[in-house]
């Protein structure tokens, strides 16, 4: 009889206590308060970013970057450490230090009149909030989505122009060489800085490689695309480095195709295809070429080394095979 009375107690002790949900109400309140403070603090900068994304073709991809960050987190939802909430004091201290550093960078940007450090301080603030509210596991899970926002931040105009000029000159030199090679002997083209002067069947003309065709806009988009494809799937670090390093040559290659194709349109008198809607469509076509090249690189990297599970020899199987006639 004593055993019968003790059995319910034993069953109660064997039942595991329910685990606490990760998204508890106190975390929601903390996240909402800090997000509201950040939105109020960065409201003028957010309006400026929205204006640049809307009115500058060089940074129109800025709308896509935050959407991809959210999409990346959605793809990684199975790896989200949601069973428990890390309440370690070290995570809160590091998060507070990040917020303090971000505020100092923001103030420095105001004092020296530079907008780019203020943009970077927003990214640092987001990471600081994640550390303070969610702890190390969530910070490790979401760090790439947060860091990826840097591709949406417009570079300083002076640095952007200095980076664009070499790409314009490379595009002019190679397009002049391709035009001369393909249309020879009727064509003679020569690059002078960012301008291509040509003589085709006795008709002279010029092809000006403007800043929009210099490749910097395409370069920023290609680098963002390459980094996204390198991290969207689980792969070794060396494969990710190769895909990231391949961004620049792929961007240069695609821009040369676009500029040279535009040059052929101009030489053959198809000016309407060298500007406006069709020129924009040509630029979009370069994205498909780049995506195909990234896919080919990913396929090659995935099949260079094929991991095989080592199976030790079975003595009985070996003996049976040896006895076969």
C-alpha positions, 0 to 999 in steps of 0.5 A: 500500500505504501508503494501505491501512495508513493507512485504519484509522487514519483511520477510528479518528480519525473515530469520535467519543469516547463521551459521558459519561453525566450520571448518573455514580456520583460524582453519585449518591453526592453526592446520596445523602449530601446528601439523607440529611443533609437528611432527618436535619436536617429530620426533625422538621419533616417529621413536623410537615408530615405531621401538619398535612397529615393533620389540617388541612383547610386544608392537606390539599392539601399531599400533592398539591404534591410529587407535582405537582412530580415530575409537572412534571419528568416532563413536562419530561424532554425538556428535561432537560440530561442530556448533560453534567454542569456542574462549574463552581465558581460553581455549587458556591459558590452552592449552598454559600451557599444551604445556609448561608443555609438553615441560618441561617434554620432556626436563626433560626426555632428561636430566635424560635419561628416555624415558617414560616421553617424550612419555607422553609429546606427549599426553599432547601436543596433548591435548594442541593443541586441546585446543588452536585451538578448545576450550573446547567443542572439548577437552571434546569430544575428551579427551578419544581418546587422553588419550587412546594413553597412552596404546601405550607408552612402559613402562620403561624396569625395571618397565615392568620386575618388573611387569612381574615377579609376573604374571610369578609366578602366572601362574607357580603355578596355571598351576602346580596345574591344571596339577597335578589335571587333570593328577593325579595320573600319574602326579606330578608337582611343581612350583619353581619360574617361572619354573614348574618341573613335573614327568609324568609316570616316565618321568621328565621334566620342563616347563619354564614360560618365560617373553613372557608367563608371562602375562604382554603382555596379560595384557596390551592388555586386559586392553586396550580392557577393557577400550575401551569397557567401553567407546565405548558406553554410560553407567554410570560411575559405570559400566565403573569402573566395566569393567575397574576393571575386566580387571586384573582378566580377563587377569590373567584368560586368561593367566592361560588358555594359560600357562596350555594349553601349559603345556599339549602340552609339557607333551604330547610331542606336542612340535611343538604346544607349540611354533611358529605359533601355540603358537601365535594362542593360544594367539590370541584365548585368545583375543576372550575369553576375548572379550566374557567375556567383552561382558558378563559383559556388558550384565549383567550390562546393564540388572541389572537396567532397567529404566522405565518411570513413568506414573501416573495413569489415573483416567478415566482408573482406573474407567473403569477398576473397573466398568468391571464385 
